Every structure is written in C-alpha cells, then in structure tokens.
Amino acid sequence: MNHCDETFVCEQIKPVPGTVDTAAMSIGQPGFPSRFIWRKKEYQLEAILDTWKETGDCRHGSGERYVRKHWFRIRTVCGRIMNIYFERQAVSRKGSKRRWWLNTVSEE
C-alpha cells in the first residue's frame, strides 16, 4: 500500500464499552478495543497489522525515558487501514478520558 493514499485525521475515537483487550491490560499495555466509534459510525477490528511505541524524556529532569504513546496500525472489517494511538497520559485533566486517537485512515 502506498502511504501517500493515507488521509490525516487526528480525531478522537471512542471504544465501545466491553470490547477492550483485557489480557493486554493485565500486562500494562492499553487494551485495544475490538469495536470503536468514529464520526458516529461503529468500526470493527479485523486485524492489528503492526504496533510500536513513542517514548519521551522524563518531564521532571531525571533522565529516564517513558512511553508516551502506543501506536497500532489496524485493518477494519470494512477494509480501512487506520493508524491509531493511545496516549499514556491525557494532555489535560479536562480531557482525561480522551486517550484513543485516529491519526490516519486509508482504503486497502
């Protein structure tokens, strides 16, 4: 697939309650939802194609590095390819529930 066909979105997605991968959560990973809502439409996960992590320096100057985002490249049942990320820490307290974001989307 040509990555030039990807459309940049950067919008929040909402996991459908009860569809997160609790096994991943038990080992400290975000539980990717098997179904989620984006733009008032429900999407179903067919496959996770790739995963990676984005790290950053400690914000308090300790020199340690921390995982900031967990990235997932997925394919939905309807054939869309999406890059989705989970933010380990919300940007603000007001947005504390806004952790899952759709970054790019394309047709397969």
BAFI-484740 format. One line per field, with one value per residue (C-alpha): residue number from 1; residue in three letters; x, y, z. Coordinates in steps of 0.1 Angstrom, whole numbers, plus 5000, padded with zeros to 4 digits. Layout:
% BAFI-484740
nr <- [NUM,...] .
rest <- [ALA,...] .
u <- [X,...] .
v <- [Y,...] .
w <- [Z,...] .
END
This chain:
% BAFI-484740
nr <- [1,2,3,4,5,6,7,8,9,10,11,12,13,14,15,16,17,18,19,20,21,22,23,24,25,26,27,28,29,30,31,32,33,34,35,36,37,38,39,40,41,42,43,44,45,46,47,48,49,50,51,52,53,54,55,56,57,58,59,60,61,62,63,64,65,66,67,68,69,70,71,72,73,74,75,76,77,78,79,80,81,82,83,84,85,86,87,88,89,90,91,92,93,94,95,96,97,98,99,100,101,102,103,104,105,106,107,108] .
rest <- [MET,ASN,HIS,CYS,ASP,GLU,THR,PHE,VAL,CYS,GLU,GLN,ILE,LYS,PRO,VAL,PRO,GLY,THR,VAL,ASP,THR,ALA,ALA,MET,SER,ILE,GLY,GLN,PRO,GLY,PHE,PRO,SER,ARG,PHE,ILE,TRP,ARG,LYS,LYS,GLU,TYR,GLN,LEU,GLU,ALA,ILE,LEU,ASP,THR,TRP,LYS,GLU,THR,GLY,ASP,CYS,ARG,HIS,GLY,SER,GLY,GLU,ARG,TYR,VAL,ARG,LYS,HIS,TRP,PHE,ARG,ILE,ARG,THR,VAL,CYS,GLY,ARG,ILE,MET,ASN,ILE,TYR,PHE,GLU,ARG,GLN,ALA,VAL,SER,ARG,LYS,GLY,SER,LYS,ARG,ARG,TRP,TRP,LEU,ASN,THR,VAL,SER,GLU,GLU] .
u <- [5000,5012,5013,5006,4970,4966,4943,4955,4926,4938,4904,4892,4877,4855,4860,4827,4823,4832,4853,4888,4915,4918,4946,4968,4958,4968,5004,5004,4995,4965,4936,4928,4891,4876,4850,4851,4831,4845,4823,4792,4799,4810,4841,4851,4888,4897,4935,4963,4989,5017,5024,5051,5058,5067,5089,5099,5122,5110,5093,5109,5146,5155,5170,5146,5125,5089,5064,5041,5020,5012,5006,4986,4982,4950,4926,4889,4863,4852,4887,4900,4936,4940,4969,4955,4974,4967,4981,4995,4988,4960,4971,4949,4927,4897,4905,4914,4890,4904,4931,4924,4931,4927,4958,4954,4930,4931,4913,4930] .
v <- [5000,5035,5056,5087,5074,5080,5108,5127,5128,5132,5128,5111,5076,5061,5024,5005,4995,4959,4954,4962,4935,4929,4904,4933,4955,4928,4932,4970,4976,4995,4971,4978,4978,4953,4979,5017,5048,5074,5101,5084,5052,5019,5001,4966,4955,4927,4926,4945,4948,4965,4981,5005,5029,5065,5075,5108,5121,5124,5157,5162,5160,5126,5114,5084,5078,5069,5055,5084,5067,5032,5030,5005,5000,4981,4968,4971,4946,4971,4972,5006,5008,5030,5043,5047,5057,5056,5084,5072,5105,5128,5162,5179,5169,5181,5157,5128,5104,5114,5088,5070,5089,5081,5096,5084,5064,5048,5023,4989] .
w <- [5000,4992,5024,5002,5000,5037,5049,5080,5106,5142,5158,5189,5187,5214,5224,5226,5263,5270,5238,5251,5252,5290,5285,5272,5301,5326,5314,5314,5277,5265,5257,5221,5215,5191,5182,5183,5172,5148,5133,5147,5128,5145,5132,5140,5142,5118,5125,5142,5115,5134,5168,5181,5209,5211,5240,5255,5282,5318,5323,5357,5345,5359,5325,5323,5292,5293,5268,5257,5230,5219,5181,5163,5125,5120,5094,5100,5088,5062,5048,5061,5072,5103,5124,5159,5190,5228,5249,5282,5299,5289,5277,5304,5333,5314,5286,5308,5290,5256,5252,5219,5186,5150,5132,5096,5075,5041,5020,5014] .
END
